[in-house]
């Protein structure tokens, strides 16, 4: 899967979790949603970093 597709999917999951937390649970699960959003952000950052490093090696 392309890098932008993975990053867009992670962003979509993060925003969906926030929307569900606010609309259905009235913000009662803020800590859990924040923790999961942070984990998804770190996964995305690591994925982007490895892809960026791999593309730089191929181009040189």
C-alpha positions as a Markdown table, in Angstrom:
| # | Residue | x | y | z |
|---|---|---|---|---|
| 1 | Unk | 0.0 | 0.0 | 0.0 |
| 2 | Unk | 1.3 | 3.5 | -0.8 |
| 3 | Unk | 2.5 | 5.7 | 2.0 |
| 4 | Unk | -0.3 | 8.3 | 1.5 |
| 5 | Unk | -2.9 | 5.6 | 1.6 |
| 6 | Unk | -1.7 | 4.3 | 5.0 |
| 7 | Unk | -1.4 | 7.8 | 6.5 |
| 8 | Unk | -4.9 | 8.7 | 5.2 |
| 9 | Unk | -6.3 | 5.5 | 6.7 |
| 10 | Unk | -4.7 | 6.2 | 10.1 |
| 11 | Unk | -6.0 | 9.8 | 10.0 |
| 12 | Unk | -9.5 | 8.5 | 9.2 |
| 13 | Unk | -9.4 | 6.0 | 12.0 |
| 14 | Unk | -8.3 | 8.7 | 14.5 |
| 15 | Unk | -11.0 | 11.2 | 13.5 |
| 16 | Unk | -13.7 | 8.5 | 13.5 |
| 17 | Unk | -12.6 | 7.5 | 17.1 |
| 18 | Unk | -12.9 | 11.1 | 18.2 |
| 19 | Unk | -16.3 | 11.5 | 16.5 |
| 20 | Unk | -17.7 | 8.4 | 18.1 |
| 21 | Unk | -16.3 | 9.3 | 21.5 |
| 22 | Unk | -18.0 | 12.7 | 21.4 |
| 23 | Unk | -21.3 | 11.8 | 19.8 |
| 24 | Unk | -22.0 | 8.4 | 21.4 |
| 25 | Unk | -20.1 | 8.3 | 24.6 |
| 26 | Unk | -20.4 | 12.1 | 25.4 |
| 27 | Unk | -16.6 | 12.3 | 25.8 |
| 28 | Unk | -16.4 | 9.8 | 28.7 |
| 29 | Unk | -13.5 | 7.9 | 27.0 |
| 30 | Unk | -11.2 | 10.8 | 26.4 |
| 31 | Unk | -8.2 | 9.2 | 28.0 |
| 32 | Unk | -8.5 | 6.0 | 26.0 |
| 33 | Unk | -9.1 | 7.8 | 22.7 |
| 34 | Unk | -6.2 | 10.1 | 23.3 |
| 35 | Unk | -3.9 | 7.2 | 24.1 |
| 36 | Unk | -5.1 | 5.3 | 20.9 |
| 37 | Unk | -4.7 | 8.5 | 18.8 |
| 38 | Unk | -1.2 | 8.9 | 20.1 |
| 39 | Unk | -0.3 | 5.3 | 19.3 |
| 40 | Unk | -1.7 | 5.7 | 15.8 |
| 41 | Unk | 0.3 | 8.9 | 15.3 |
| 42 | Unk | 3.5 | 7.1 | 16.3 |
| 43 | Unk | 2.7 | 4.3 | 14.0 |
| 44 | Unk | 2.2 | 6.7 | 11.1 |
| 45 | Unk | 5.4 | 8.6 | 11.9 |
| 46 | Unk | 7.5 | 5.5 | 12.0 |
| 47 | Unk | 5.9 | 4.2 | 8.8 |
| 48 | Unk | 6.5 | 7.5 | 7.0 |
| 49 | Unk | 10.1 | 7.6 | 8.3 |
| 50 | Unk | 11.0 | 4.1 | 7.1 |
| 51 | Unk | 9.4 | 4.8 | 3.7 |
| 52 | Unk | 11.2 | 8.1 | 3.4 |
| 53 | Unk | 14.5 | 6.5 | 4.3 |
| 54 | Unk | 14.0 | 3.6 | 1.9 |
| 55 | Unk | 13.2 | 6.0 | -1.0 |
| 56 | Unk | 16.2 | 8.1 | -0.3 |
| 57 | Unk | 18.4 | 5.0 | -0.5 |
| 58 | Unk | 16.9 | 4.0 | -3.8 |
| 59 | Unk | 17.4 | 7.4 | -5.4 |
| 60 | Unk | 21.0 | 7.7 | -4.5 |
